[in-house]
Amino acid sequence: MRREGEIPNWEGEEIPVPFEIAQDVGNLRAKIASFITSHGRISDLKKELEQEYSVNADCFETLIELITEQIERGYEVPTAQELVVEIADDEREVIINTCFGHLVNESFGRVLITLLGARLGMDILMEIDPYRIKLKSGRRMKREAVKQTLNSIKPEYVQVLLERALKNSFLFKWELLNVAKRFGALRKDFDRRQISADKLVTLFSETPIYEETVHRFYR
């Protein structure tokens, strides 16, 4: 549910695709792309894939066609190792192709919208699936700002950035409320309208309840 005038930064849930499965899909894309660029016969590629995955070769037809078209048009093919960024002409929509699965893309996306939003001074909507992160805004997300933001992310700071991003999200505050009820710190029938969500975060900060909420997201 959305309130008019707000730009939410998360959308509904799906059954998560694990990192390992998404990476397998990325590796499959890479294998097909490599075969096509080496000008191998498609029939040989299908036979090889059929043997490797134990499914009918026709299952790969659409994927092979899509990757072939991608290469013929001179576009990069997103794979397990290659992250591809697409930016709309009006710079109000950015798609980061990442074969990382739901949970990693959710975490990576939250870090991105926190840093990019702070850099540009705007709210950014995020949508994710196992293979891409989509950013949308009512204002321009300049190419150079997107590039600088991606290059500025350091592995040693990701956990701190992610915790900060989660702390400010509705999803985190809602989960914190539920964890507090399970711990017995709040009554089961506690009405969340009795206290602001921000005050709840402050109240339970640096407690096992807060740590458990954070842990549930990392898990």
C-alpha positions in Angstrom: 0.0 0.0 0.0 1.3 3.4 -0.9 0.4 6.8 0.5 0.0 9.6 -2.1 3.0 11.7 -2.4 5.5 9.2 -1.1 8.1 7.3 -3.1 8.5 3.9 -1.5 12.0 2.3 -1.7 10.9 -1.3 -1.5 8.2 -3.5 -3.1 6.5 -6.8 -2.5 8.3 -10.1 -1.7 8.9 -13.1 -3.9 10.3 -16.5 -3.0 14.0 -15.7 -2.9 16.4 -17.0 -5.5 19.7 -17.8 -3.8 23.0 -16.2 -4.8 24.3 -19.6 -6.0 21.4 -20.1 -8.4 21.6 -16.6 -9.8 25.3 -17.1 -10.4 24.6 -20.3 -12.2 22.3 -18.4 -14.5 25.0 -15.8 -15.1 27.5 -18.5 -15.9 25.1 -20.0 -18.4 24.7 -16.6 -20.1 28.5 -16.3 -20.3 28.9 -19.8 -21.8 26.3 -19.1 -24.5 27.8 -15.7 -25.2 31.3 -17.1 -25.5 30.1 -19.8 -27.9 28.3 -17.3 -30.1 31.2 -14.9 -30.3 33.5 -17.7 -31.2 31.1 -18.5 -34.1 30.4 -22.0 -33.1 27.4 -23.9 -34.4 24.2 -23.4 -32.4 23.3 -27.1 -32.9 26.6 -28.0 -31.1 25.8 -25.5 -28.3 22.4 -27.0 -27.8 23.7 -30.5 -27.7 26.3 -29.5 -25.1 23.8 -27.7 -22.9 21.4 -30.6 -23.2 24.0 -33.0 -21.9 25.1 -30.7 -19.1 21.6 -29.8 -17.8 19.8 -33.0 -18.7 16.9 -31.2 -20.3 15.6 -30.9 -23.9 17.7 -28.5 -26.0 14.6 -26.6 -27.0 14.5 -25.2 -23.5 17.4 -23.0 -24.3 16.1 -21.6 -27.6 14.7 -18.4 -26.3 17.7 -17.6 -24.2 20.1 -18.3 -27.1 18.1 -16.0 -29.4 18.1 -13.2 -26.8 21.8 -13.4 -26.2 22.5 -13.6 -29.9 20.5 -10.5 -30.5 22.2 -8.7 -27.6 25.6 -9.5 -29.1 24.6 -8.6 -32.7 23.5 -5.2 -31.5 26.8 -4.6 -29.8 25.5 -4.7 -26.2 27.3 -6.3 -23.2 25.8 -9.5 -21.8 25.4 -9.5 -18.0 26.9 -12.6 -16.5 28.0 -13.8 -13.1 31.2 -11.8 -13.3 30.1 -8.9 -15.5 27.9 -6.2 -14.0 26.1 -4.1 -16.7 24.6 -0.7 -16.0 21.8 0.7 -18.2 20.7 4.3 -17.9 17.6 5.7 -19.6 18.0 8.7 -22.0 16.2 11.0 -19.5 18.4 9.6 -16.7 15.4 8.9 -14.5 15.7 5.2 -14.6 18.8 3.0 -14.0 19.0 -0.7 -14.3 22.0 -2.5 -12.8 22.2 -6.1 -14.1 23.5 -8.2 -11.2 23.3 -12.0 -11.1 23.4 -12.0 -7.3 20.0 -13.4 -6.2 17.2 -11.7 -4.3 18.9 -11.1 -0.9 22.2 -9.8 -2.2 20.5 -7.5 -4.7 18.2 -6.3 -2.0 21.2 -5.4 0.2 23.2 -4.0 -2.6 20.2 -2.0 -3.8 19.6 -0.4 -0.4 23.3 0.6 -0.2 23.0 2.2 -3.6 19.9 4.2 -3.0 21.3 5.4 0.3 24.5 6.7 -1.2 23.1 7.9 -4.5 20.1 9.5 -2.8 22.5 11.4 -0.4 24.8 12.4 -3.3 21.9 13.8 -5.4 19.6 14.9 -2.6 16.6 12.9 -3.7 14.4 10.0 -2.9 14.9 6.9 -5.2 12.5 4.0 -5.7 14.1 0.5 -5.9 12.8 -2.6 -7.5 14.8 -5.8 -7.5 14.6 -9.4 -8.8 17.4 -12.0 -8.8 19.1 -10.6 -11.8 18.8 -6.8 -11.7 18.3 -3.8 -9.5 16.1 -1.1 -11.0 16.3 2.5 -9.7 13.6 5.1 -10.5 13.3 8.8 -9.6 11.2 11.8 -10.6 14.5 13.6 -11.1 17.6 12.9 -13.1 20.2 10.4 -11.8 23.2 11.8 -13.6 25.5 9.2 -15.3 28.6 10.5 -13.6 26.9 10.4 -10.2 25.8 6.8 -10.7 29.3 5.9 -11.8 31.0 7.6 -8.8 28.5 6.0 -6.4 29.2 2.5 -7.7 33.0 3.1 -7.6 32.8 4.5 -4.1 31.4 1.4 -2.4 34.1 -0.3 -0.3 33.5 -3.8 1.0 34.7 -2.9 4.5 32.0 -0.2 4.8 29.0 -2.2 3.4 27.7 -3.5 6.7 27.7 -0.1 8.3 26.0 1.4 5.2 23.5 -1.4 5.0 22.5 -1.1 8.6 22.0 2.7 8.2 19.9 2.1 5.1 17.8 -0.6 6.8 17.4 1.6 9.9 15.6 4.2 7.8 13.4 1.8 6.0 9.7 1.0 6.8 10.4 -2.7 6.4 13.1 -2.6 9.1 10.9 -0.7 11.5 8.0 -3.1 10.9 10.2 -6.1 11.6 11.7 -4.5 14.7 8.2 -4.1 16.0 7.4 -7.8 15.4 10.7 -8.9 17.0 10.1 -6.8 20.1 6.7 -8.5 20.4 8.3 -11.9 20.1 10.8 -11.0 22.8 8.0 -9.9 25.1 9.2 -6.3 25.2 5.9 -5.2 23.7 2.4 -6.6 24.2 1.1 -8.8 21.4 -1.8 -6.3 20.9 0.5 -3.3 21.0 -0.8 -0.6 18.7 2.0 0.8 16.7 0.2 4.2 16.5 1.0 4.7 20.2 4.6 5.6 19.4 6.5 6.6 16.3 8.5 4.0 14.5 11.6 6.2 14.8 11.2 6.3 18.6 11.0 2.5 18.6 14.3 2.3 16.7 15.9 4.6 19.3 14.4 2.8 22.2 15.7 -0.7 21.1 19.0 0.5 19.6 22.0 -1.5 21.0 19.7 -4.2 22.4 19.4 -7.9 21.5 16.1 -7.0 19.9 17.8 -4.6 17.5 20.6 -7.0 16.8 18.1 -9.8 16.1 16.2 -7.6 13.7 19.4 -6.7 11.8 20.5 -10.4 11.8 17.2 -11.4 10.2 18.0 -9.2 7.3 21.6 -10.4 6.9 20.4 -13.9 7.1 
